[in-house]
Amino acid sequence: MYYNDNTQIYLDGDWLKAGDARVSLYSQTMHYGSGVFEGIRSYNADGEASVFKAEEHYQRLLDSAAKMHIRCDYTVEQLVELSYELLEKNNLKDAYIRPMIFLGDNMTLHTVEKVHLFLCAWEWGKYLGSSLLNVMVSSYERPNPRAVPVEAKVTGHYTNSILATTEAKSKGFDEALLCDENGSVAEGSGANFFYEQDGVLYTPPLGNILPGITRSTAMDIAREMGYEVVEAYFPPQKVKGADGAFFTGTAAEIAGIGWLDGSPFKLDWEDTIGFKIAKAYQKLVRQPSRRTIASA
Ligand code: PMP
């Protein structure tokens, strides 16, 4: 579960028991989805909590807020510090951290001056499981980037993700792969997408996707290993029957895909570049963070 009687959360400068925290039913975010948030992982690195790419996540949170015209008075450094305090207070190491900036009372469609910061964390195992994913091409498209800033992590955007996963589950699939408004592959419901063909990795460019931190980590790992990574637009037909494919995301990590619309990928997962990246990623995320080293 997300919290119990002892769970401490951070809300607007105070540490509170999760069960004692109160939010207003008149928050604009509650009604119109105009909040921003992050999903961050902390790992147990030699007995110390290590938050993976904490600065990058909080920078993206502040960028998301700016794109939504939401004021945030916290700096990246303050938010990183609060995250470690949160983990300490809850005695967590392998955890998922969920910061959210949500808005004050306002039933109009105008920007709101009053903003709130909420931070919570809970124990985290694995999100998508370790078996290969059975994925369908969704009948839902990702939101049009000319309608909303898709590169911002906005609460309201996730109605699209929930529709796609609900459709996928109802048809017996594990996950959905969504296209952009031009019919090119964009991303999963909560993860970026890569496929492998003839030793090269392909992934959609920025523009119609969330700029995933795991995506850029996977690209760095692949290039360090000497693989070519190409950012390109491609239709789902190009992916079907390719050598391999995987999702990347803070929660999903590097999750191998077994089938797309029932078509299997050619290589065994263990023989793919994705598998090698997944192994390297597991090692990387468990290295002590700079914060852990500084306090040692
Ligand atoms: N796309 C979407 C829509 C997401 O929600 C996520 C998860 N934050 C990602 C991609 C992956 O991003 P990251 O690797 O930064 O977690």
Residues whose N, C-alpha, C, O or C-beta is under 5 A from the ligand:
A	BS01	PMP	G39 E187 G188 S189 G190 A191 N192 L210 P211 G212 I213 T214 R215 T248 G249 T250 A251
